[in-house]
């Protein structure tokens, strides 16, 4: 019985990890980085931010923005920690191709991101939280 319960507990984690890998394959320019970011790796997210600082506008920068936008809900406190010293909140309001012409999905995603950010209670992140929420609501 205990083994069966353990197996049931591990199935969602395995499915989610497999899903992150499958999602990462959609990222053409940064597939390995995407895999790590989508698994909730804070160091990988910081690499996204560093890469974004030196990447010119175009599809590579959009891919980095997409990764950043996905990290908001995966690890909101780490997302804010990474944005703490930045003048903007890279990726917080970025909506990728799956939200084009879908107002309802865009609004639902904004709400989910807002809820994730609002749930962060660390006072050291309050300034970044306020800035990112303002940018999200624009």
N, C-alpha and C positions, 0 to 999 in steps of 0.2 A: 504494500500500500504506500509506504513512504517513498519507494522508488518511483512509483507511478506519479505521485504528487510532484516529486522533484522533476521528472521528465516534463510534466505539464507546465511547470514554472519556467523551464528552460526553452520551451517551444517559442513563446512570443519573442524572447531575446534573440533566438536564432533567426526567426523570420524577420525581425527588425534589422538585424545585422546584414542579412542577405538583401534586404530591401535597400539599405544604404549603399551596398556594393553595386546593386543594379542601377540605382540612381546616379552613382558616381560615373558609371559608364556613359551617361548622357553628356558629361563634361568633356569636350574635345581637347581643350588647351591645358587643363589642369586635372587630369583624371585621378592621379595618385593623391594630390592635395584634396580633391573633392571627397575621395573615399574617407580620408581622415577627418575632414570637417564634418561630413555627414554622420560620422560616428561620434561626434561631440568632442573632438580633440581640440582643446583650447590653444595649444601651441600651433596647431595647423591653422586655426583661425587667425592668430597673430601673424602667421606667414601670409595669409590672404591680405591682411591690412597692409603689410609691408610691401607686398607685390603690387597692390593697388596704387600705392604712392608713386611708383616708378613706371606704371603702365599707361601708355597714351590711350586716349579715347578710341573705342572700337569694340569688336566682339570679345577680345580677351578681357578688357575691363568689365564688360557686361557680365561675363562669366564669373569674374571675381565678385561683382555686386550680387549676383544670384547666390553664390556660396555664402556671402555675408548675410543676405536676407534669410536664408534657410537656418543659419546659426542662431538667429534671434530667438526662435521658439525652442531650439534644442538645448541651449544653455544661456538663458537670458543674463544671468549675473556675469558670466565670462564674456558675453557679447559686450556688456556695458564696461567691464574692466578693460577690454581691448580698445574701446572708444574713449576712455576717460580723458586722455590728453589730446584728443583730436578736436579741431574746430567744428567738424561736422560729424555725422553719424552714418558712416559709409554703409550703404545697403539696406538701412532700416526700412526705407519706403520703396525699395526697388521691387517691381512686380515683373516677373519674367513672362515668357511667351504664353504660359498656361493661363494667364489672367487677361490676355488681350480679348476685347469684346465680351468680357464676362464680368459685368459690374457686381453681381451678387458674390461671385467668388473673390473678387478683389476686396470687397467690403468685409467679407468673412475673414479673409487673411489678415487684413488690417486689425480687426477686432482681436484675433488670436495673438497677433504680435503685441498689441497694446496690453492685453491681459498678462502676457508673459513678462513684459517689462514692468508693469505695475506691481507684479508679485515680488519683485526684487526689493528686499528691505534693508540691504546694507547701506548705512548712512554715507559711507565713503563713495558710493556710486550715485548719490542723489543728483549731483550736477549733471552727470552723463545721462542719467535716467530722464531728467527734465528735458534736456536738449534733444534726446532721441525721440521722446514722446511728442515734442513740438514738431520735429521734422516729420514724424509719421503722420501727424494730423494735418499737415499742409496739403 
